[in-house]
Every structure is written in structure tokens, then in C-alpha cells.
Amino acid sequence: MMTARLEIWAATPTPFTPSGELDLGPVAAQATHLQTDGVFGAFVGGTTGEFASLSVDERKALAERWRDIRPEGFGFGLQVGHTELARAQELAAHAEASGADMIAAVAPYYGETPSVDRVTSFLADVAAAAPNTPFCFYHIPSMTGSTHRPSAIVASAVGKIPTLNAVKFTDEDLMEFDFTRRAAPSVRVFFGRDELLPAALAFGADGVIGSLFNGLGSVAVRVHEAFTAGRTAEAFALHEPFRAIADVAGAHGGLGFIKQLMNELSPHAGDPRLPWGPLGAEDRRAARELAARLRPAIEEARALLLGEVRG
């Protein structure tokens, strides 16, 4: 029996020149690579995209480039969160004008927003600036420091945000993932911890958004196919490259290391800006060595995926 393919969105890195300026040249290659690799769409300007280090003008230019080059049928999501409400609204309106399929936003993240009601009021004001575009709440407490439960935010927001459509759930708490999925049946919850994909599938995940899909999209397709066919041990074994990355990244620069590793496995996007980069020589070497270890599994998955497409 055929099953629906996992909806994979890659949280794309923002390309920079060697001198650290925004570089829009690699975006077309990023889009082509992702579509070929079984990825559904690009989630642009998120944490992996280093949005907090980009100016509003840079974020608009990046959005416009993706608008101009995205392949037919390829998803286009934009993260428009900002610490200043007016700037988030400006970015949301620009995203809608750029034809984004989805806008996402973090809540204010420099200091805890005091209540769930205040969080959802802020998100409602952002979403109202793009009234015709599906809205996604971006939950990533490791970066925002938020202690509010996303299930409570969804329960509150569903009555305030007519366009509320999704949550990007980037957290390890699988029980809360389940609670968030139950909070509003109309709101889809995308899982965002790539290193826990098999566990998330067991909890019912049918869509994911994450950084590692820039290089391992085809591997994720295989993991999902094995899992949905009941071959759970095989799915866990196929997923090993994701866990290997999580194991190594923490010792070699975290998000900056992930960008360097994806540079080895997908179109080159330059060094990360502060605070994530540039990486030192040892960290770069670790990325090259890990990429070499992972390539056989990636190439096998891509070959199988291409065979399915051609067949």
C-alpha cells in the first residue's frame, strides 16, 4: 500500500560572501538541490538562516530572491519574527506581497513575554499584517528562552488568529508535541528536531522543518518510508546520520558547525556570521570528516529517490 510522503521543509542557510555580505547567488542552486532531494519546500530566514543577524532590508532581499527563483510547485515559507512588532509586521506584509505560502514568527525573545495572552496578542498583530497568508507559530525555546507551553499558546491563538495554520515545534519534549497537536485539530504541527525524527513519527508527525534536510532530505524520505511500512528497526538505522551530526555538532560550534557541514553536503552558503562563526580550522576539519562519513548513505538514498522519480 502506498503512503503519503513525509512533507519535508528545509530550514535554509542564508548565503554570505567571503567578506560576510549577503550573497543571493547560491539561492537558485539551493532550491534546485532541495527539490531534487525530495524536499517539499524552503523555510527561509529562520534560526538556520541566521535571521537575528540580518537587517530588515537583507531579509526582504532574501525573500525576493526566493520569490523570483523558486521552482514550480516548491514550497516557500518565510520567518518574519523580530523583537520589534512594527518590523515583524513590515516583514509579514512583504512576505505576503512576495507570494509566500506560509509566514512564521517567533514571539519576542529578548526576555520572557509575561503571559500566554501577551504572546498570542503579539502573534495576532504580526499575522494581521499578512491577512491572506497562512500563519505558523515558531516554537524554539532553546533560542527564545520561552517557558510557555506551545499547546497553551495554540489554544489561545486559535481564537485570535484567523490565519493560524501551523506550529514549527523545535523542542525535544515529545509529550508537549502531542499536546500541541491535540490543542487545535485545524493547526498542523511540524516537528523541528531532526535528530529525533523516528520518535516524532511514532507520535504521529507527518511534516517536518529542519536544518539537516538541506543535506539529508533524501535520507529522511527513506526513514519515513521504512517507518510507515512497519520496518521500524530499519528506519532507526537509516536515521543514524542525523544522530551522528547531533553528537558531533555540540562539540564543534553548534549552529555554525551545522552550516559548515551543510556547505559540504549542499550548495555552499559561506561562513556564518557572529555569534556562530567563523569556525576554526579544527571545527572545519571535523565537518569535512563527518561529511565524508555521511556521503555513502546520502548518495544511496538519492540514487533510490531518483530511481523512484524516473520509474
Buried (B, 14 or more C-beta within 10 A) or exposed (E): EEEEBBBBBBBBBBBBEEEBEBBBEBBBBBBBBBBBBBBBBBBBBBBBBBBBBBEBEBBBBBBBBBBEBBEEEBBBBBBBBBEEBEBBBBBBBBBBBBBBBBBBBBBBBEEBBEEBBBBBBBBBBBBBBBEEBBBBBBBBBEBBEBEBBBBBBBBBBBEBBEBBBBBBBBBEBBEBBBBBBEBBEEBBBBBBBBBBBBBBBEBEBBBBBBBBBBBBBBBBBBBBBBBBEEEBEBBBEBBEBBBBBBEBBEEBBBBBBBBBBBBBBBBBBBBBBEEBBBBEEEBBEBBEEBBEEBBEBBEBBBEBBBEEEEE
